[in-house]
Amino acid sequence: MFDLNEFLLELDHMYATNPKGVEAYLKSGLEEAGKCLDGPAMLTILNELMGYYRVMSKPEECEWCIEKAVRIAEKLGIQGTTDYATMLLNIGTAQRVMGQMDKAESNYEEAYAIFKEKLHEPDYRMATLYNNRSILYANTGRLKEAKEDLQMAMELIQKLEQSDVEIAITHANIGNLCFALQELDEGLQHMQQAAEIFECQEGKKDPHYASALSGLGEGYFRKGELDKSIKTYEKALEEILANYGENDYYRVTVRNLELVRDTKKRAEAVRNQKLKGMDIARRYYEEYGKPMLEEKFPEYVDRVAAGLVGEGSECLGYDDVTSADHDFGPGFCLWLTREDYEAVGQEMQRAYTELPREYMGFPARNVTAQGGDRVGVLCMDEFFRRYTGYEQAPDRETRNGLARWMSIPIPALRTVTNGEIFTDPLGEFTRRRETFAAYPKDVRLRKLAMSLGVMAQAGQYNYGRMRKRGDQAAAWLCISEFVNAAIETGYHLNQMYQPFYKWKMRGMDAFHVLTDLKEKLTQLMQMSGANSENDGQSSVQSQIEDICVGVVKELNRQGLTEAKEAFLEIQKQEIIRRLQSDAR
């Protein structure tokens, strides 16, 4: 007769003292139970072996265990029992780890149905099912469902005795999901509760305590509480080191801590110096960049353009303390012609990277994967091509040239014409940049006509129709289209390029005409979000018309149209007729 209890006790001891011998021990136990024709014992051992192979990332062996367990369960006739559901839970978890999400979900659902029918008291097995199904939901992008399952698990675990550790782990798991759902306050509360429970433990803390501390550190960082984040990450590192040593988890946490420390240092530097990024770049160039060129590349000093132009809030003058957490710090651009770049570009870049890594209290520029190649030595041709698709601006007269102008994204034109040039003795970079500085008249008017058309269609026509149909979501989309088109119209009438979308509203502060457009659009967005009844519809439509009337007045004032009608489709058609007339 096979003694399963004694076998499992020895298995626990082996995991603690000789983990390398676990696989052989399980396989020998399975063979012995088979000789004894003890099907239930074989099924229990297969569940254990399945879990071992899952952790050890051995999918083929895992599949073998699954097939054998299913055959034994069928022979035993245990379908519909809690033991069968437990087997399905283990199989589903193995399949989830192997990436077989559909199969895993099917087994989880079958196990859930059995547990729901058979378990009438709080039970760890149901909580385990909720926890594992939550991971599946999270891995397949269903974060809300994942959170709901963890909350169900929490309700069960809290009713069980001696479950403090499981409660703490579940708090930490819910906290991580809250962060993914951008529910920062709730996530931070769960992480705090998890850490507090672990801290109340006597003696050596549970290994999961380190994970809770790391989550808490992330929460503090997301909330901008950098000092608390640093202290918590430091504490997490102590726990990881004590339990696991300097493993991958330790190294990831070290990087997270370094990120928080770096962010704090940058924010303090911005506050203390009260300098804009452009000022830092200019001073850094004057103090280190210019002497480097004069000393190491004297024959090219009169051929290099220096400045800071391109992506980043500092190129627009919009940078602040928040900007310091990414792609910010001492840095500038050195632009070379293609010929010069091929001759000395790499050598000059090496010299650039050897410049001081800290300046005026600012750490080296913290470049993200998305922010590479913003500073350093750049080829003029590639700089303009990267953003606009062209090394030089298309011609302003021919039909093909105007078509090319129409194809260039507006923010790209703002990107290559923003910022500052500190010096350009050759003048080539400045010359090319100036050719992109403004649209040809016909292109500006065509784009203006297009944005007027969208304002008319989305705001003056379709918004009201969607409200009459009771389709509030579609009505909000109409408002979104109208607002974006109105912003573009405002920039065209101010003869300015729009910046990247998140800076469009900020850029409107520089308008010299339609100076009230930003305020009116802000009010419109607030009104459309707050009102869903008929009186709200009326006020929103009135605001739309007021904005359109202001646009018409400016069109008339600039001599672009003569029509007085507020319906912007009429204004659009007049501009198109003028363009067609001029083309004859």
KEZA-330532 format. One record per residue (C-alpha): residue in three letters; x, y, z. Coordinates in steps of 0.5 Angstrom, whole numbers, plus 500, padded with zeros to 3 digits. Last residue first. Layout:
+------+------+-------+-----+
: rest : east : north :  up :
+------+------+-------+-----+
:  ala :    X :     Y :   Z :
...
+------+------+-------+-----+
% end
This chain:
+------+------+-------+-----+
: rest : east : north :  up :
+------+------+-------+-----+
:  arg :  487 :   659 : 373 :
:  ala :  490 :   657 : 379 :
:  asp :  488 :   663 : 382 :
:  ser :  481 :   662 : 381 :
:  gln :  481 :   655 : 384 :
:  leu :  484 :   658 : 390 :
:  arg :  479 :   663 : 391 :
:  arg :  473 :   658 : 390 :
:  ile :  477 :   653 : 395 :
:  ile :  477 :   659 : 400 :
:  glu :  469 :   661 : 399 :
:  gln :  467 :   653 : 400 :
:  lys :  471 :   653 : 406 :
:  gln :  467 :   659 : 409 :
:  ile :  460 :   656 : 406 :
:  glu :  462 :   650 : 410 :
:  leu :  464 :   654 : 416 :
:  phe :  456 :   656 : 418 :
:  ala :  457 :   663 : 421 :
:  glu :  455 :   666 : 415 :
:  lys :  458 :   673 : 413 :
:  ala :  461 :   671 : 407 :
:  glu :  467 :   676 : 405 :
:  thr :  473 :   671 : 406 :
:  leu :  481 :   671 : 406 :
:  gly :  481 :   678 : 407 :
:  gln :  484 :   678 : 414 :
:  arg :  479 :   681 : 417 :
:  asn :  473 :   677 : 414 :
:  leu :  477 :   670 : 416 :
:  glu :  478 :   673 : 423 :
:  lys :  470 :   675 : 423 :
:  val :  468 :   668 : 421 :
:  val :  473 :   665 : 426 :
:  gly :  469 :   669 : 432 :
:  val :  462 :   666 : 429 :
:  cys :  465 :   659 : 429 :
:  ile :  467 :   660 : 437 :
:  asp :  460 :   663 : 438 :
:  glu :  456 :   657 : 434 :
:  ile :  460 :   652 : 438 :
:  gln :  458 :   655 : 445 :
:  ser :  451 :   656 : 443 :
:  gln :  451 :   648 : 441 :
:  val :  454 :   646 : 448 :
:  ser :  449 :   651 : 451 :
:  ser :  443 :   647 : 448 :
:  gln :  446 :   640 : 449 :
:  gly :  446 :   642 : 456 :
:  asp :  439 :   644 : 457 :
:  asn :  437 :   638 : 453 :
:  glu :  441 :   633 : 458 :
:  ser :  448 :   630 : 458 :
:  asn :  452 :   636 : 461 :
:  ala :  458 :   636 : 465 :
:  gly :  463 :   633 : 459 :
:  ser :  460 :   637 : 454 :
:  met :  461 :   643 : 458 :
:  gln :  468 :   642 : 460 :
:  met :  470 :   641 : 453 :
:  leu :  466 :   647 : 451 :
:  gln :  469 :   652 : 456 :
:  thr :  476 :   649 : 454 :
:  leu :  475 :   651 : 447 :
:  lys :  472 :   658 : 449 :
:  glu :  479 :   659 : 453 :
:  lys :  483 :   657 : 448 :
:  leu :  480 :   661 : 443 :
:  asp :  480 :   668 : 446 :
:  thr :  487 :   670 : 443 :
:  leu :  483 :   669 : 436 :
:  val :  489 :   673 : 433 :
:  his :  496 :   674 : 437 :
:  phe :  496 :   667 : 439 :
:  ala :  502 :   665 : 444 :
:  asp :  498 :   662 : 449 :
:  met :  495 :   658 : 444 :
:  gly :  502 :   654 : 444 :
:  arg :  499 :   651 : 451 :
:  met :  493 :   648 : 448 :
:  lys :  497 :   645 : 442 :
:  trp :  503 :   642 : 447 :
:  lys :  500 :   635 : 448 :
:  tyr :  498 :   634 : 441 :
:  phe :  506 :   635 : 438 :
:  pro :  506 :   643 : 436 :
:  gln :  502 :   646 : 431 :
:  tyr :  505 :   651 : 426 :
:  met :  504 :   658 : 426 :
:  gln :  501 :   663 : 421 :
:  asn :  496 :   666 : 427 :
:  leu :  490 :   664 : 422 :
:  his :  493 :   657 : 421 :
:  tyr :  494 :   656 : 428 :
:  gly :  487 :   658 : 430 :
:  thr :  484 :   653 : 425 :
:  glu :  488 :   647 : 427 :
:  ile :  485 :   649 : 434 :
:  ala :  478 :   649 : 431 :
:  ala :  480 :   642 : 428 :
:  asn :  482 :   639 : 434 :
:  val :  476 :   642 : 438 :
:  phe :  471 :   640 : 433 :
:  glu :  474 :   633 : 432 :
:  ser :  473 :   632 : 440 :
:  ile :  466 :   635 : 440 :
:  cys :  464 :   630 : 435 :
:  leu :  467 :   624 : 439 :
:  trp :  463 :   627 : 445 :
:  ala :  457 :   626 : 441 :
:  ala :  458 :   619 : 439 :
:  ala :  459 :   617 : 446 :
:  gln :  452 :   621 : 447 :
:  asp :  448 :   617 : 442 :
:  gly :  441 :   619 : 444 :
:  arg :  439 :   620 : 437 :
:  lys :  438 :   627 : 438 :
:  arg :  445 :   628 : 441 :
:  met :  448 :   625 : 435 :
:  arg :  444 :   630 : 430 :
:  gly :  446 :   636 : 434 :
:  tyr :  454 :   634 : 434 :
:  asn :  454 :   632 : 427 :
:  tyr :  452 :   639 : 424 :
:  gln :  455 :   645 : 427 :
:  gly :  461 :   641 : 431 :
:  ala :  463 :   635 : 427 :
:  gln :  461 :   637 : 420 :
:  ala :  463 :   645 : 420 :
:  met :  469 :   644 : 424 :
:  val :  471 :   639 : 420 :
:  gly :  470 :   643 : 414 :
:  leu :  474 :   649 : 417 :
:  ser :  480 :   644 : 418 :
:  met :  480 :   643 : 411 :
:  ala :  479 :   650 : 408 :
:  leu :  485 :   652 : 413 :
:  lys :  489 :   646 : 410 :
:  arg :  488 :   649 : 403 :
:  leu :  489 :   656 : 405 :
:  arg :  496 :   654 : 408 :
:  val :  498 :   650 : 402 :
:  asp :  496 :   656 : 397 :
:  lys :  500 :   661 : 401 :
:  pro :  506 :   656 : 402 :
:  tyr :  507 :   654 : 409 :
:  ala :  512 :   658 : 413 :
:  ala :  519 :   656 : 417 :
:  phe :  521 :   650 : 412 :
:  thr :  525 :   654 : 408 :
:  glu :  528 :   658 : 414 :
:  arg :  531 :   651 : 417 :
:  arg :  535 :   650 : 410 :
:  arg :  538 :   656 : 411 :
:  thr :  539 :   656 : 418 :
:  phe :  543 :   649 : 417 :
:  glu :  547 :   652 : 411 :
:  gly :  549 :   658 : 415 :
:  leu :  557 :   656 : 415 :
:  pro :  558 :   660 : 421 :
:  asp :  552 :   657 : 425 :
:  thr :  552 :   659 : 432 :
:  phe :  547 :   658 : 438 :
:  ile :  541 :   656 : 434 :
:  glu :  535 :   656 : 438 :
:  gly :  528 :   651 : 439 :
:  asn :  523 :   651 : 434 :
:  thr :  523 :   650 : 426 :
:  val :  525 :   643 : 425 :
:  thr :  519 :   640 : 430 :
:  arg :  514 :   645 : 428 :
:  leu :  514 :   642 : 421 :
:  ala :  514 :   635 : 424 :
:  pro :  508 :   638 : 428 :
:  ile :  504 :   639 : 422 :
:  pro :  505 :   633 : 418 :
:  ile :  508 :   633 : 411 :
:  ser :  504 :   631 : 406 :
:  met :  501 :   638 : 404 :
:  trp :  508 :   640 : 403 :
:  arg :  509 :   634 : 398 :
:  ala :  503 :   636 : 394 :
:  leu :  505 :   643 : 394 :
:  gly :  512 :   641 : 390 :
:  asn :  508 :   636 : 386 :
:  arg :  504 :   642 : 383 :
:  thr :  510 :   647 : 382 :
:  glu :  511 :   653 : 386 :
:  arg :  513 :   652 : 393 :
:  asp :  519 :   647 : 392 :
:  pro :  520 :   642 : 397 :
:  ala :  524 :   644 : 404 :
:  gln :  530 :   641 : 404 :
:  glu :  533 :   634 : 406 :
:  tyr :  525 :   631 : 406 :
:  gly :  521 :   626 : 410 :
:  thr :  519 :   632 : 415 :
:  tyr :  522 :   629 : 421 :
:  arg :  527 :   624 : 420 :
:  arg :  529 :   628 : 413 :
:  phe :  531 :   634 : 416 :
:  phe :  536 :   631 : 421 :
:  glu :  538 :   626 : 416 :
:  asp :  540 :   631 : 411 :
:  met :  543 :   636 : 417 :
:  cys :  548 :   630 : 420 :
:  leu :  547 :   630 : 427 :
:  val :  553 :   630 : 433 :
:  gly :  549 :   630 : 440 :
:  val :  542 :   631 : 442 :
:  arg :  536 :   628 : 440 :
:  asp :  539 :   622 : 438 :
:  gly :  535 :   617 : 443 :
:  gly :  528 :   620 : 446 :
:  gln :  524 :   614 : 445 :
:  ala :  529 :   609 : 448 :
:  thr :  529 :   614 : 454 :
:  val :  535 :   619 : 455 :
:  asn :  537 :   621 : 462 :
:  arg :  541 :   627 : 460 :
:  ala :  547 :   627 : 465 :
:  pro :  546 :   630 : 472 :
:  phe :  544 :   637 : 473 :
:  gly :  547 :   640 : 479 :
:  met :  550 :   646 : 474 :
:  tyr :  553 :   641 : 469 :
:  glu :  554 :   633 : 470 :
:  arg :  556 :   628 : 465 :
:  pro :  562 :   632 : 463 :
:  leu :  564 :   632 : 456 :
:  glu :  566 :   625 : 453 :
:  thr :  560 :   623 : 449 :
:  tyr :  561 :   629 : 445 :
:  ala :  568 :   627 : 443 :
:  arg :  566 :   620 : 441 :
:  gln :  561 :   624 : 437 :
:  met :  566 :   628 : 434 :
:  glu :  570 :   622 : 432 :
:  gln :  563 :   619 : 429 :
:  gly :  562 :   625 : 425 :
:  val :  569 :   626 : 422 :
:  ala :  569 :   625 : 415 :
:  glu :  562 :   622 : 414 :
:  tyr :  559 :   628 : 418 :
:  asp :  563 :   633 : 414 :
:  glu :  561 :   631 : 407 :
:  arg :  553 :   630 : 410 :
:  thr :  553 :   637 : 412 :
:  leu :  554 :   637 : 420 :
:  trp :  549 :   639 : 425 :
:  leu :  552 :   639 : 433 :
:  cys :  546 :   639 : 437 :
:  phe :  546 :   640 : 445 :
:  gly :  546 :   637 : 452 :
:  pro :  545 :   638 : 459 :
:  gly :  539 :   635 : 462 :
:  phe :  532 :   632 : 460 :
:  asp :  530 :   626 : 456 :
:  his :  526 :   624 : 462 :
:  asp :  524 :   626 : 469 :
:  ala :  526 :   633 : 468 :
:  ser :  520 :   635 : 465 :
:  thr :  516 :   635 : 471 :
:  val :  520 :   641 : 474 :
:  asp :  518 :   645 : 468 :
:  asp :  519 :   645 : 460 :
:  tyr :  515 :   649 : 456 :
:  gly :  520 :   653 : 452 :
:  leu :  519 :   649 : 445 :
:  cys :  525 :   646 : 445 :
:  glu :  525 :   645 : 452 :
:  ser :  519 :   641 : 451 :
:  gly :  522 :   635 : 447 :
:  glu :  523 :   634 : 440 :
:  gly :  527 :   638 : 435 :
:  val :  532 :   644 : 436 :
:  leu :  538 :   645 : 441 :
:  gly :  544 :   649 : 438 :
:  ala :  550 :   648 : 434 :
:  ala :  552 :   649 : 427 :
:  val :  559 :   646 : 425 :
:  arg :  563 :   649 : 419 :
:  asp :  567 :   654 : 422 :
:  val :  569 :   650 : 427 :
:  tyr :  571 :   644 : 422 :
:  glu :  579 :   646 : 422 :
:  pro :  579 :   647 : 429 :
:  phe :  576 :   640 : 431 :
:  lys :  580 :   638 : 437 :
:  glu :  581 :   644 : 441 :
:  glu :  576 :   649 : 438 :
:  leu :  571 :   644 : 437 :
:  met :  572 :   642 : 445 :
:  pro :  572 :   649 : 447 :
:  lys :  565 :   650 : 444 :
:  gly :  562 :   644 : 447 :
:  tyr :  564 :   645 : 454 :
:  glu :  563 :   652 : 457 :
:  glu :  559 :   655 : 451 :
:  tyr :  555 :   649 : 449 :
:  tyr :  553 :   647 : 457 :
:  arg :  551 :   655 : 457 :
:  arg :  547 :   654 : 451 :
:  ala :  544 :   647 : 453 :
:  ile :  542 :   650 : 460 :
:  asp :  539 :   656 : 458 :
:  met :  535 :   652 : 453 :
:  gly :  533 :   647 : 459 :
:  lys :  530 :   653 : 462 :
:  leu :  533 :   655 : 469 :
:  lys :  531 :   656 : 476 :
:  gln :  537 :   653 : 478 :
:  asn :  535 :   651 : 485 :
:  arg :  528 :   648 : 482 :
:  val :  531 :   645 : 476 :
:  ala :  537 :   642 : 480 :
:  glu :  532 :   639 : 485 :
:  ala :  528 :   636 : 480 :
:  arg :  534 :   633 : 476 :
:  lys :  536 :   630 : 483 :
:  lys :  529 :   627 : 485 :
:  thr :  529 :   624 : 478 :
:  asp :  536 :   621 : 479 :
:  arg :  534 :   618 : 485 :
:  val :  528 :   615 : 483 :
:  leu :  531 :   612 : 477 :
:  glu :  537 :   609 : 481 :
:  leu :  532 :   606 : 485 :
:  asn :  528 :   603 : 479 :
:  arg :  535 :   600 : 477 :
:  val :  537 :   597 : 484 :
:  thr :  530 :   594 : 484 :
:  val :  531 :   591 : 477 :
:  arg :  538 :   588 : 480 :
:  tyr :  535 :   585 : 486 :
:  tyr :  530 :   581 : 482 :
:  asp :  535 :   579 : 477 :
:  asn :  539 :   576 : 483 :
:  glu :  543 :   579 : 488 :
:  gly :  542 :   575 : 494 :
:  tyr :  535 :   571 : 495 :
:  asn :  532 :   572 : 502 :
:  ala :  537 :   577 : 505 :
:  leu :  539 :   581 : 499 :
:  ile :  531 :   581 : 497 :
:  glu :  530 :   584 : 504 :
:  glu :  535 :   589 : 504 :
:  leu :  533 :   591 : 497 :
:  ala :  526 :   592 : 499 :
:  lys :  528 :   597 : 505 :
:  glu :  532 :   601 : 499 :
:  tyr :  526 :   601 : 495 :
:  thr :  522 :   604 : 501 :
:  lys :  527 :   609 : 503 :
:  ile :  527 :   612 : 495 :
:  ser :  520 :   612 : 494 :
:  lys :  519 :   616 : 501 :
:  asp :  524 :   621 : 498 :
:  leu :  520 :   621 : 491 :
:  glu :  513 :   622 : 493 :
:  gly :  511 :   624 : 486 :
:  lys :  505 :   620 : 486 :
:  arg :  508 :   615 : 481 :
:  phe :  514 :   614 : 485 :
:  tyr :  510 :   613 : 492 :
:  gly :  507 :   607 : 488 :
:  glu :  513 :   604 : 485 :
:  gly :  516 :   604 : 492 :
:  leu :  510 :   601 : 495 :
:  gly :  510 :   596 : 489 :
:  ser :  518 :   594 : 491 :
:  leu :  516 :   594 : 499 :
:  ala :  510 :   589 : 497 :
:  ser :  515 :   585 : 493 :
:  ala :  520 :   585 : 499 :
:  tyr :  515 :   582 : 503 :
:  his :  514 :   576 : 499 :
:  pro :  520 :   573 : 502 :
:  asp :  516 :   573 : 509 :
:  lys :  519 :   576 : 514 :
:  lys :  524 :   573 : 519 :
:  gly :  522 :   574 : 526 :
:  glu :  515 :   576 : 528 :
:  gln :  510 :   578 : 523 :
:  cys :  507 :   585 : 524 :
:  glu :  512 :   588 : 518 :
:  phe :  508 :   583 : 513 :
:  ile :  501 :   586 : 515 :
:  glu :  504 :   593 : 514 :
:  ala :  507 :   592 : 507 :
:  ala :  501 :   589 : 504 :
:  gln :  496 :   595 : 507 :
:  gln :  501 :   600 : 504 :
:  met :  501 :   596 : 498 :
:  his :  493 :   596 : 498 :
:  gln :  493 :   604 : 499 :
:  leu :  498 :   606 : 494 :
:  gly :  494 :   602 : 489 :
:  glu :  487 :   606 : 491 :
:  asp :  491 :   612 : 490 :
:  leu :  494 :   610 : 484 :
:  glu :  488 :   608 : 480 :
:  gln :  492 :   608 : 473 :
:  leu :  489 :   601 : 471 :
:  ala :  496 :   598 : 471 :
:  phe :  497 :   602 : 478 :
:  cys :  491 :   599 : 480 :
:  leu :  493 :   592 : 478 :
:  asn :  500 :   592 : 482 :
:  gly :  496 :   594 : 488 :
:  ile :  491 :   588 : 487 :
:  asn :  497 :   584 : 487 :
:  ala :  500 :   587 : 493 :
:  his :  493 :   586 : 497 :
:  thr :  493 :   579 : 495 :
:  ile :  500 :   578 : 498 :
:  ala :  498 :   581 : 504 :
:  ile :  492 :   577 : 505 :
:  glu :  496 :   571 : 503 :
:  val :  501 :   572 : 509 :
:  asp :  495 :   574 : 514 :
:  ser :  491 :   568 : 513 :
:  gln :  492 :   564 : 519 :
:  glu :  484 :   563 : 519 :
:  leu :  480 :   564 : 513 :
:  lys :  474 :   569 : 512 :
:  gln :  479 :   574 : 510 :
:  ile :  482 :   569 : 504 :
:  leu :  475 :   569 : 501 :
:  glu :  474 :   576 : 501 :
:  met :  481 :   577 : 498 :
:  ala :  480 :   572 : 493 :
:  met :  473 :   576 : 490 :
:  gln :  478 :   582 : 490 :
:  leu :  483 :   578 : 486 :
:  asp :  478 :   576 : 481 :
:  glu :  475 :   583 : 480 :
:  lys :  482 :   586 : 479 :
:  ala :  483 :   581 : 473 :
:  glu :  476 :   583 : 470 :
:  lys :  478 :   590 : 470 :
:  leu :  485 :   588 : 467 :
:  arg :  483 :   584 : 461 :
:  gly :  489 :   585 : 457 :
:  thr :  490 :   578 : 456 :
:  asn :  496 :   577 : 461 :
:  ala :  491 :   581 : 466 :
:  tyr :  486 :   576 : 465 :
:  leu :  490 :   570 : 466 :
:  ile :  493 :   573 : 472 :
:  ser :  486 :   574 : 475 :
:  arg :  485 :   566 : 473 :
:  asn :  490 :   564 : 478 :
:  asn :  488 :   568 : 484 :
:  tyr :  481 :   567 : 483 :
:  leu :  483 :   559 : 483 :
:  thr :  487 :   560 : 489 :
:  ala :  481 :   563 : 492 :
:  met :  477 :   557 : 490 :
:  arg :  482 :   552 : 493 :
:  tyr :  483 :   556 : 499 :
:  asp :  476 :   555 : 501 :
:  pro :  470 :   559 : 504 :
:  glu :  464 :   555 : 506 :
:  his :  459 :   552 : 501 :
:  leu :  464 :   549 : 496 :
:  lys :  461 :   544 : 491 :
:  glu :  457 :   548 : 486 :
:  lys :  461 :   554 : 486 :
:  phe :  468 :   549 : 486 :
:  ile :  465 :   545 : 480 :
:  ala :  463 :   551 : 476 :
:  tyr :  470 :   554 : 477 :
:  ala :  474 :   548 : 475 :
:  glu :  470 :   548 : 469 :
:  glu :  472 :   556 : 468 :
:  tyr :  479 :   555 : 470 :
:  asn :  479 :   549 : 465 :
:  ser :  477 :   553 : 459 :
:  glu :  481 :   559 : 461 :
:  ala :  487 :   555 : 461 :
:  lys :  485 :   552 : 454 :
:  asp :  484 :   559 : 451 :
:  met :  491 :   562 : 454 :
:  gln :  496 :   556 : 452 :
:  gly :  502 :   561 : 453 :
:  met :  506 :   555 : 457 :
:  val :  504 :   559 : 464 :
:  arg :  497 :   559 : 462 :
:  gln :  497 :   552 : 460 :
:  ala :  500 :   550 : 467 :
:  thr :  495 :   554 : 471 :
:  gly :  490 :   551 : 467 :
:  ile :  492 :   544 : 469 :
:  asn :  493 :   546 : 476 :
:  leu :  486 :   548 : 476 :
:  leu :  483 :   542 : 472 :
:  met :  486 :   538 : 478 :
:  thr :  483 :   542 : 483 :
:  ala :  476 :   541 : 479 :
:  tyr :  477 :   534 : 479 :
:  asp :  479 :   533 : 487 :
:  thr :  473 :   538 : 488 :
:  thr :  468 :   533 : 484 :
:  gly :  465 :   533 : 477 :
:  gln :  469 :   528 : 474 :
:  ile :  472 :   523 : 479 :
:  gly :  471 :   517 : 475 :
:  leu :  477 :   514 : 477 :
:  lys :  479 :   512 : 470 :
:  glu :  477 :   519 : 467 :
:  ala :  482 :   522 : 473 :
:  ile :  487 :   517 : 471 :
:  arg :  487 :   519 : 463 :
:  val :  487 :   526 : 465 :
:  ala :  493 :   526 : 470 :
:  lys :  497 :   522 : 464 :
:  glu :  495 :   528 : 459 :
:  ile :  497 :   533 : 464 :
:  cys :  503 :   530 : 466 :
:  trp :  506 :   529 : 459 :
:  glu :  504 :   536 : 457 :
:  cys :  508 :   539 : 463 :
:  glu :  514 :   534 : 461 :
:  glu :  514 :   538 : 454 :
:  pro :  513 :   545 : 457 :
:  lys :  519 :   544 : 462 :
:  ser :  519 :   552 : 465 :
:  met :  522 :   549 : 472 :
:  val :  516 :   553 : 475 :
:  arg :  511 :   549 : 470 :
:  tyr :  515 :   542 : 471 :
:  tyr :  515 :   543 : 479 :
:  gly :  507 :   544 : 478 :
:  met :  506 :   538 : 474 :
:  leu :  510 :   534 : 478 :
:  glu :  506 :   536 : 484 :
:  asn :  499 :   535 : 480 :
:  leu :  502 :   528 : 478 :
:  ile :  503 :   526 : 485 :
:  thr :  496 :   528 : 487 :
:  leu :  494 :   524 : 481 :
:  met :  498 :   518 : 483 :
:  ala :  496 :   518 : 490 :
:  pro :  488 :   518 : 487 :
:  gly :  490 :   512 : 483 :
:  asp :  493 :   507 : 488 :
:  leu :  495 :   501 : 483 :
:  cys :  500 :   499 : 488 :
:  lys :  505 :   499 : 482 :
:  gly :  503 :   506 : 480 :
:  ala :  504 :   509 : 487 :
:  glu :  511 :   506 : 486 :
:  glu :  512 :   509 : 479 :
:  leu :  509 :   516 : 481 :
:  gly :  514 :   516 : 488 :
:  ser :  520 :   515 : 483 :
:  lys :  518 :   521 : 479 :
:  leu :  517 :   525 : 485 :
:  tyr :  523 :   523 : 488 :
:  ala :  527 :   524 : 481 :
:  glu :  524 :   531 : 480 :
:  val :  525 :   533 : 487 :
:  gly :  533 :   532 : 488 :
:  lys :  535 :   538 : 486 :
:  pro :  531 :   542 : 491 :
:  asn :  535 :   538 : 497 :
:  thr :  534 :   541 : 503 :
:  ala :  528 :   545 : 503 :
:  tyr :  524 :   542 : 497 :
:  met :  526 :   535 : 500 :
:  his :  523 :   536 : 507 :
:  asp :  517 :   538 : 503 :
:  leu :  517 :   532 : 499 :
:  glu :  518 :   528 : 505 :
:  leu :  512 :   530 : 508 :
:  leu :  508 :   529 : 502 :
:  phe :  511 :   521 : 501 :
:  glu :  509 :   520 : 509 :
:  asn :  502 :   523 : 507 :
:  leu :  501 :   519 : 501 :
:  asp :  503 :   512 : 504 :
:  phe :  503 :   507 : 498 :
:  met :  500 :   500 : 500 :
+------+------+-------+-----+
% end
